[in-house]
Amino acid sequence: MKSHIFPAIKMTLISIFFFAGVYTLVVWGFGQIIAPNDGKGEVVNYTTAGGAAAYGYANIGQNFSMDQYFWSRPSAVGYNAAGSGASNKGPSNEEYLAQVQSRIDTFLVHNPTIKKSDIPVEMVTASGSGLDPHISPKGALVQVSRIAAIRNVPEEKISALITQHTEHPLFGIFGPSQINVLKINIALDQLK
Amino acid sequence: MNTEIIGVVFMFGLTLLLAIPFGRYIAKVYKGEKTLLDFFTPLENAFFRISGINAQREMNWKESMVALLTINLVWFLFAMFVLMVQGWLPMNPDGNPSMTADLAFNTAISFMVNCNLQHYSGETGVTYLSQLICLMFLQFVSAATGLAAAAILFNALKERTTDKLGNFYNYFMKSLTRILLPLSIVVAIIFLFNGMPMTFEGKDTITSMQGDTVQVSTGPVAAFVPIKHLGTNGGGFFGTNSAHPFENPNYFTGIVEMVAQFIVPLAMVFALGFYLNKRKFSWMIFGVMTIGFLCLAIPNMIMEQHGNPAIAHMGVDMSSGAMEGKEVRFGTPASAYWSILTTVISTGSVNSFHDSFMPLSGMNQMLAMMVNGFYGGCGVGLLNFFIFIIIAVFISGLMVGRTPEFLGKKVEAREVKIAVIVTLMSAILIKGGMAIAAYWITADPSLPWLNNPGFHGFSEMLYEFTSANANNGSGFEGLGDNNPFWNISTGIVLILGRFIPIIGPIAIAGILAGKKYIPESAGTLKTDTLTFGVMIFAVIFIVTALSYFPALALGPIAEFFSMH
């Protein structure tokens, strides 16, 4: 062991320098060239509900609970982007099941024209990160009549917006379809 | 077939397609043959010169293990020290505090042993400096340690008699410069294109569309995530790991991350065949591992797609499956596939939260870790599988009444004893730890440990010890685990669960290498056949699956029946 200890220490120091230092700087350098927004993540601009100009991150979901917007999914951490988290509730947990039931009830109160069997399950269950930026196309369609009524816009226009904002499976064949909630809500505000 | 299933089939096929040529390349690297990346040679030599290491000098298995343990000890002391003082060190724009001693102990061990069980949350628990020079550094070197150990095994299985099994430092450095680093840079570039952050700035404060003020954590994520997967480490930059939209922005990065965590373990299986020139033997191992993997993954995808029966009962549209703890951009099939991939190969990164999976899906995740040899972690997966091979050889030998032989070497009592100790050790660590935890929580039910009552709470604790022993690092994250009991108990399980399954197989290999080589004859047990594959599968089933059955019956199986 004694003959290995000094080589081990020296090897450790030089590996830290190279694999934590040089490697990180190389990746950072590439980021400055090829990543969107200098490697800080894609940003989108919008006007808030209060009328102020602001910006947010396209990939970081926001809490949407006002009736004039497409709602985002429930979040275990209230869309706290400085403390992501899931509910970690087990499937048989009674308290959790009661919470899901109450989300269903709330959803029906705000969307009186829809049937319970139209609510996709992801709209009443919390996401993994608590920051899920997406909903499914079904999750958007089920909100059309509420948004059309409150915004006084024909339903077809809202449905067209959904079609336009649906991100299709990768290369058309891999994975699910989805809608970025922030982006579609920005478009909703711009709808004439 | 829908697009989500096609996506999963594609990911598996793509990994296999890449792993075969990559395995050939790895075999060349460990044999010391010429490769495309030989321009790293001067750099490696400089590292050796500065460290005062003669990388040409061959070591026997004992000396390799001493070298391995010594350098791991240095890493542990360094990491624990930095984590305990990180609050005062630079590169801490968010002002995160230093770790308590027990948390630093757990975290340092956990990253040193390639586990990455995280009892802290990345946003608040560590600084950028710690993320890079402790955690990411350990992600590189712990993976390289496992690969170096596997390279020693490869060397020991050659057809000759020797006690010289290569140089540990040489294998270690080549694993870093020739395998992990180049792949990490390629993967990082893909991530950067997809908008993964790479910045040293602290939290940003934004106003949401509804007018809430929100702080957004960020950091040098795109450097961290590639090696997290390529090294089968799995520790997340953020608290929610690869479910976090900055750590895994879209379905494409999801594919890349799944391929990245799978490629090295899979390539190692083929590398063994190329190295020893026994490709059929590799295909036999691949077959056993893949059947085991599919037996766990397919039921999980079906159960998760089926959804939670208790929620179905409420009358909503269940077509997207069990979405609690899952993200829309990945969907249920890819999340269920990942959950088994990450548990069979000791990565432990998650793109969905295992605590909220259906009871039997959770059981399959635990079984994957209990076996820990269907592919398995970087290098160490093959070491675990080697133990199963030795036991299968021994039992087959007894069944036909011949002296058991493996690759021309007699397998005798000493080797089998070591193999059995390694296997039983897992069961003792998991069930022993579980027994203590169950006693403790029963004696004091007010402890803030469990996030869910009843059987599921039992599963949370069982999962934690299983994950620690398998050096996996995923969790039923509802468990309140940042307290001295969990930090220290899992810390001890982590060390034993790492080094016994490395030292044991290397010891067996070292002993076998020193034995007389007996050329193959008509009486030799063929180890590259379907029959032998079935034998290994039976051994795995009996020594792991069945020995954990009582514990699983009290957790996930009981929960399953309570729901139906």
Interface residues (C-beta under 8 A of the other chain):
Chain A: M1 H4 I5 F6 P7 A8 I9 K10 M11 T12 I14 S15 I16 F18 F19 A20 G21 Y23 T24 V26 V27 W28 F30 G31 I34 A35 P36 D38 G39 K40 G41 E42 Y46 T48 A49 G50 A52 A54 Y55 G56 Y57 A58 N59 I60 G61 Q62 N63 F64 S65 M66 Y69 R73 Y79 N80 A81 A82 G83 S84 G85 A86 S87 N88 K89 G90 P91 S92 N93 E94 Y96 L97 V100 Q101 I104 K116 S117 D118 I119 P120 V121 E122 V124 T125 A126 S127 G128 S129 G130 L131 D132 P133 H134 I135 S136 K138 G139 P169 L170 G172 I173 F174 G175 P176 Q178 L182 N185 I186
Chain B: T3 E4 I6 G7 F10 F47 I50 S51 G52 I53 V66 A67 L69 T70 I71 L73 V74 W75 F78 S121 E123 T124 L132 I133 M136 F137 F140 V141 Y169 L176 L181 S184 I185 A188 I189 L192 F193 G195 M196 P197 M198 T199 F200 E201 K203 D204 I206 T207 S208 M209 Q210 G211 D212 V214 Q215 V216 S217 T218 P220 A222 A223 F238 G239 T240 A243 H244 P245 F246 P249 N250 Y251 F252 G254 I255 G307 N308 A310 I311 M314 G315 V316 D317 M318 S319 S320 G321 A322 M323 E324 G325 K326 E327 V328 R329 F330 G331 A334 S335 V350 N351 S352 F353 D355 S356 F357 M358 P359 N451 N452 P453 G454 F455 H456 S459 F476 E477 G478 E559 S562 M563
